[in-house]
Amino acid sequence: MKCPNCGKDLPDGKLYCDNCGTEVEIVSDIDMELEMHKTIKNIANEQFPDDYEFDDDVEFDDDDNPSILRILLKSGSRFGKIFYVIISVLILTVIIFAIRMGIKVSRESSLDYQVEMAQKAIDNDDYLKAVTYLERAVKLDPENPDYRFQLADYYKKLDRTDDCIYILTDAAENKNFDNATRIQAYNRLFAIYKDNADYSRISYALEKCDIESVLSEYSSYRVTSPEFNLESGTYKDTIIVRITTPGDGDIYYTTDGSDPVTSGTKYTEPLTLEYGSYTVKAVVFNDYDIPSEVVTKDYLIDIAFSFAPEVEPESGDYEHTFLIEVDVPVMYT
């Protein structure tokens, strides 16, 4: 096939001329419309002459079972002529629709066409149209990260930040891509988060990251959960609870089960827990005030105390009769 503009030979399946930039139409929509109107006009002229008389010279094959349409036409019926025109128009409409659908399917299944049309739209600063073609390119070739990155760029230009984040996250977490591609995706993604001061989403993304160089480069955004030296349980003596974090950050805690994120006390020294029940909760805040997961430990300190009875009244000399009362703790005799 040749380019209708410059005459250059085009490869099979090529719908865009690299030489002159002309988009090749298999069948022009305008040409199809003109041809349809011309055909209908010819049919009308043949079937409806100015004097509306049926042309007796029209001949049909001698069929044993002629169709109703032929009978109507042969009889000179005006209704038959109208019916003939309607059927002809319907057939032309179906043909045009089929051609258009064929062109559409051919274009949508052509990766080269999508890429070329996207570039053409970009050259014309029509980023919305460019995004449409690039989205199709990504679907046609999901293993090529270049289309994803290009699509992310134009999502950003159109202020479609959520779409940009989605496609970059998908590329960063896609283990079918090499590490260089995934690192590039992480860098672009984190740049957006930093511009929006959305540091917690960097920390969340790092929790799923398995690339050491990325974890190292963005270590200041990571937050690690607090660790306790003693596990939950029942203890028979006073205990000392130490809370630490393997990373950087400040620890906040509570001992009554309340939320340490909103009402915690900054941890500066080990906690001494004496007789009673305690629910200790702790959280770590990193340098960007990103909280870690809250860690909870339950402790019961059950010390075997020996209580002396309380006797009333006090020792002394009395000049009247009275009762002596002895008070002992619950469960004591």
C-alpha positions as CSV (number, residue, x, y, z in Angstrom):
1,M,0.0,0.0,0.0
2,K,1.2,3.5,-0.8
3,C,0.8,6.8,1.0
4,P,-2.0,8.8,-0.7
5,N,-0.1,12.0,0.0
6,C,3.6,11.4,-0.9
7,G,3.3,8.0,-2.6
8,K,5.8,6.2,-0.4
9,D,5.4,2.5,0.1
10,L,4.0,1.6,3.5
11,P,4.7,-1.7,5.4
12,D,1.8,-4.1,5.9
13,G,-0.4,-3.0,8.8
14,K,1.1,0.5,8.8
15,L,-1.6,3.2,9.2
16,Y,0.7,6.2,9.5
17,C,3.3,7.5,7.0
18,D,6.7,8.2,8.6
19,N,7.8,10.3,5.6
20,C,5.1,13.0,5.4
21,G,3.1,12.3,8.6
22,T,-0.1,11.5,6.8
23,E,-2.6,9.2,8.6
24,V,-3.6,6.6,6.1
25,E,-7.3,5.9,5.9
26,I,-8.2,2.5,4.5
27,V,-11.5,3.9,3.4
28,S,-12.2,7.6,3.9
29,D,-15.4,8.2,5.9
30,I,-16.1,11.2,3.6
31,D,-15.6,9.0,0.5
32,M,-17.9,6.4,1.9
33,E,-20.6,9.0,2.6
34,L,-20.3,10.4,-0.9
35,E,-20.4,7.0,-2.4
36,M,-23.5,6.1,-0.4
37,H,-25.3,9.2,-1.4
38,K,-24.3,8.7,-5.1
39,T,-25.5,5.1,-5.0
40,I,-28.8,6.0,-3.4
41,K,-29.3,8.8,-5.9
42,N,-28.6,6.4,-8.8
43,I,-31.1,4.0,-7.4
44,A,-33.7,6.7,-6.9
45,N,-33.2,8.0,-10.5
46,E,-33.5,4.5,-11.9
47,Q,-36.6,3.6,-9.8
48,F,-38.3,7.0,-9.8
49,P,-37.9,8.9,-13.1
50,D,-39.5,12.3,-13.3
51,D,-42.8,10.9,-14.7
52,Y,-42.8,8.2,-12.0
53,E,-43.4,5.6,-14.6
54,F,-41.9,2.1,-14.3
55,D,-39.4,1.3,-16.9
56,D,-40.9,-1.7,-18.9
57,D,-37.4,-2.5,-20.2
58,V,-36.3,-3.8,-16.8
59,E,-35.9,-7.5,-17.1
60,F,-35.6,-10.2,-14.5
61,D,-34.4,-13.8,-14.7
62,D,-37.2,-16.2,-15.2
63,D,-37.3,-17.8,-11.8
64,D,-39.9,-20.5,-10.9
65,N,-40.3,-18.7,-7.5
66,P,-39.7,-15.0,-8.0
67,S,-39.3,-12.9,-4.9
68,I,-42.0,-10.6,-3.6
69,L,-39.7,-7.7,-4.3
70,R,-39.3,-8.7,-7.9
71,I,-43.1,-9.2,-8.3
72,L,-43.7,-5.8,-6.9
73,L,-41.1,-4.2,-9.2
74,K,-42.3,-6.1,-12.2
75,S,-45.9,-5.1,-11.5
76,G,-44.8,-1.4,-11.5
77,S,-45.9,-1.0,-7.9
78,R,-44.6,2.3,-6.4
79,F,-44.4,0.5,-3.0
80,G,-42.1,-2.1,-4.5
81,K,-39.8,0.6,-5.8
82,I,-39.7,2.4,-2.4
83,F,-39.1,-1.0,-0.7
84,Y,-36.2,-1.6,-3.0
85,V,-34.6,1.7,-2.2
86,I,-34.9,1.1,1.5
87,I,-33.3,-2.3,1.3
88,S,-30.5,-0.9,-0.7
89,V,-29.9,1.9,1.8
90,L,-29.9,-0.6,4.7
91,I,-27.3,-2.8,2.9
92,L,-25.1,0.2,2.2
93,T,-25.4,1.2,5.9
94,V,-24.4,-2.2,7.1
95,I,-21.4,-2.3,4.7
96,I,-20.2,1.2,5.9
97,F,-20.7,0.2,9.6
98,A,-18.7,-3.0,9.0
99,I,-15.9,-1.1,7.3
100,R,-15.7,1.4,10.1
101,M,-15.6,-1.3,12.7
102,G,-12.9,-3.1,10.8
103,I,-10.8,0.1,10.7
104,K,-11.4,0.7,14.5
105,V,-10.5,-2.8,15.5
106,S,-7.4,-2.7,13.3
107,R,-6.2,0.5,14.8
108,E,-6.9,-0.4,18.4
109,S,-4.9,-3.7,18.0
110,S,-1.9,-1.9,16.5
111,L,0.7,-1.0,19.0
112,D,2.7,1.1,16.5
113,Y,-0.4,3.1,15.6
114,Q,-1.1,3.9,19.3
115,V,2.5,5.0,19.9
116,E,2.6,7.1,16.7
117,M,-0.7,8.8,17.4
118,A,0.3,9.5,21.0
119,Q,3.5,11.2,19.8
120,K,1.5,13.2,17.3
121,A,-0.9,14.3,20.1
122,I,2.1,15.2,22.3
123,D,3.6,17.3,19.5
124,N,0.3,19.2,19.3
125,D,0.2,19.6,23.1
126,D,-2.9,17.6,23.2
127,Y,-2.0,15.6,26.4
128,L,-5.6,14.3,27.0
129,K,-5.6,12.5,23.6
130,A,-2.0,11.4,24.2
131,V,-3.0,9.7,27.4
132,T,-5.8,7.9,25.6
133,Y,-3.3,6.4,23.1
134,L,-0.7,5.6,25.8
135,E,-3.3,3.8,27.9
136,R,-4.0,1.5,24.9
137,A,-0.2,1.1,24.3
138,V,0.2,-0.1,28.0
139,K,-2.6,-2.6,27.5
140,L,-1.1,-3.9,24.3
141,D,2.4,-4.2,25.7
142,P,2.3,-4.4,29.5
143,E,5.9,-5.6,29.8
144,N,7.3,-2.4,28.3
145,P,7.9,0.1,31.2
146,D,8.6,3.0,28.9
147,Y,5.0,3.4,28.0
148,R,4.1,3.4,31.7
149,F,6.6,6.1,32.6
150,Q,5.5,8.2,29.7
151,L,1.8,7.8,30.7
152,A,2.7,8.7,34.3
153,D,4.3,12.0,33.0
154,Y,1.2,13.0,31.1
155,Y,-1.1,12.0,34.0
156,K,1.0,14.5,36.1
157,K,0.7,17.2,33.4
158,L,-3.1,16.8,33.5
159,D,-3.1,16.9,37.4
160,R,-4.3,13.3,37.5
161,T,-2.1,12.6,40.5
162,D,-4.0,9.5,41.7
163,D,-3.7,7.9,38.3
164,C,0.0,8.8,38.2
165,I,0.6,7.3,41.6
166,Y,-1.3,4.1,40.7
167,I,0.7,3.4,37.6
168,L,4.1,4.2,39.3
169,T,3.2,2.0,42.3
170,D,2.3,-0.8,39.9
171,A,5.6,-0.5,38.2
172,A,7.6,-0.3,41.4
173,E,6.0,-3.4,42.9
174,N,6.1,-5.4,39.6
175,K,8.8,-8.1,40.1
176,N,8.7,-8.9,36.4
177,F,10.6,-5.7,35.8
178,D,14.3,-5.4,36.5
179,N,15.5,-3.6,39.6
180,A,16.7,-0.6,37.6
181,T,13.1,0.0,36.3
182,R,11.6,-0.6,39.7
183,I,14.1,1.8,41.3
184,Q,13.2,4.5,38.8
185,A,9.5,3.9,39.6
186,Y,10.1,4.3,43.3
187,N,12.1,7.5,42.8
188,R,9.4,9.1,40.7
189,L,6.7,7.9,43.2
190,F,8.5,9.2,46.3
191,A,9.2,12.5,44.5
192,I,5.4,13.0,44.3
193,Y,4.9,12.1,47.9
194,K,7.6,14.5,49.0
195,D,6.2,17.4,46.9
196,N,2.9,16.8,48.7
197,A,4.6,16.3,52.2
198,D,2.8,12.9,52.3
199,Y,5.7,11.2,54.1
200,S,3.5,8.5,55.7
201,R,2.8,7.0,52.2
202,I,6.6,6.8,51.6
203,S,6.9,4.8,54.9
204,Y,4.0,2.6,53.9
205,A,5.5,1.9,50.4
206,L,8.9,1.0,52.0
207,E,7.2,-1.7,54.1
208,K,6.5,-3.6,50.8
209,C,9.8,-2.8,49.2
210,D,12.4,-5.6,48.8
211,I,15.2,-3.6,47.1
212,E,17.9,-2.9,49.6
213,S,19.3,0.2,47.8
214,V,15.8,1.8,48.0
215,L,15.4,0.9,51.7
216,S,18.9,2.4,52.4
217,E,18.4,5.6,50.4
218,Y,15.0,6.3,52.1
219,S,15.8,5.0,55.5
220,S,14.9,8.3,57.2
221,Y,11.3,7.8,56.1
222,R,11.1,4.3,57.6
223,V,9.6,3.7,61.0
224,T,10.1,0.5,63.0
225,S,7.7,-0.8,65.7
226,P,8.8,-0.7,69.4
227,E,10.2,-3.8,71.0
228,F,9.7,-4.9,74.7
229,N,12.2,-6.9,76.8
230,L,9.4,-8.8,78.5
231,E,6.5,-10.6,76.9
232,S,2.9,-10.4,78.2
233,G,2.2,-12.6,81.2
234,T,1.8,-13.0,84.9
235,Y,4.8,-12.3,87.2
236,K,5.2,-13.0,90.9
237,D,7.4,-10.0,91.6
238,T,8.0,-6.4,90.6
239,I,9.3,-6.2,87.0
240,I,11.3,-3.7,85.0
241,V,10.0,-3.1,81.4
242,R,12.4,-1.7,78.8
243,I,11.1,-0.5,75.4
244,T,13.5,0.0,72.5
245,T,13.4,0.6,68.7
246,P,15.8,-0.9,66.1
247,G,15.6,2.4,64.1
248,D,15.6,6.1,64.8
249,G,12.7,7.9,66.5
250,D,11.0,8.7,69.8
251,I,9.0,6.2,71.8
252,Y,5.7,7.1,73.5
253,Y,3.8,4.8,75.9
254,T,0.8,4.4,78.2
255,T,0.2,1.9,81.0
256,D,-3.6,2.1,81.2
257,G,-4.5,0.8,77.7
258,S,-5.1,4.3,76.2
259,D,-3.8,5.3,72.8
260,P,-0.1,6.3,72.9
261,V,-0.4,8.1,69.6
262,T,-2.7,10.8,71.1
263,S,-2.0,10.6,74.8
264,G,1.3,8.9,75.3
265,T,4.2,9.8,77.5
266,K,7.7,10.1,76.0
267,Y,9.8,7.1,77.1
268,T,13.0,8.1,78.8
269,E,13.7,5.3,81.2
270,P,12.6,1.7,82.0
271,L,9.1,1.2,83.6
272,T,8.8,-0.3,87.1
273,L,5.6,-2.2,87.4
274,E,4.6,-3.3,90.9
275,Y,1.6,-5.1,92.2
276,G,-1.5,-5.0,89.9
277,S,-2.6,-5.3,86.3
278,Y,-1.1,-3.1,83.5
279,T,-1.8,-2.8,79.7
280,V,1.3,-1.1,78.3
281,K,1.0,0.3,74.7
282,A,3.9,1.9,72.9
283,V,4.5,3.6,69.5
284,V,7.5,5.1,67.7
285,F,7.5,8.4,65.8
286,N,10.2,9.0,63.2
287,D,11.8,12.4,62.3
288,Y,8.8,13.1,60.0
289,D,6.3,12.4,62.7
290,I,5.1,9.2,61.1
291,P,3.8,6.8,63.8
292,S,4.7,3.1,63.7
293,E,2.3,0.3,64.5
294,V,1.1,0.4,68.1
295,V,2.5,-2.6,70.2
296,T,0.5,-3.8,73.2
297,K,1.7,-5.9,76.2
298,D,-0.4,-7.1,79.2
299,Y,1.2,-7.7,82.5
300,L,-0.2,-9.0,85.8
301,I,2.0,-8.6,88.9
302,D,0.7,-11.1,91.5
303,I,2.9,-10.8,94.6
304,A,2.1,-13.1,97.6
305,F,1.7,-10.4,100.3
306,S,1.1,-11.3,104.0
307,F,-1.3,-8.8,105.7
308,A,-1.5,-8.2,109.5
309,P,-5.0,-7.9,111.0
310,E,-6.2,-4.5,112.1
311,V,-7.5,-4.4,115.7
312,E,-9.8,-1.7,117.3
313,P,-9.7,0.0,119.6
314,E,-6.1,0.7,120.2
315,S,-4.2,-0.8,123.2
316,G,-4.8,1.1,126.5
317,D,-6.8,1.3,129.8
318,Y,-10.5,1.8,129.4
319,E,-13.2,2.5,132.1
320,H,-16.1,1.0,130.2
321,T,-17.1,-2.2,128.4
322,F,-16.6,-2.4,124.6
323,L,-16.3,-4.9,121.8
324,I,-12.9,-5.6,120.2
325,E,-13.1,-5.6,116.3
326,V,-10.6,-7.4,114.2
327,D,-10.5,-6.5,110.4
328,V,-8.7,-8.8,107.9
329,P,-8.4,-8.6,104.1
330,V,-10.7,-10.5,101.8
331,M,-9.9,-14.2,101.6
332,Y,-8.2,-14.1,105.0
333,T,-9.5,-15.6,108.3
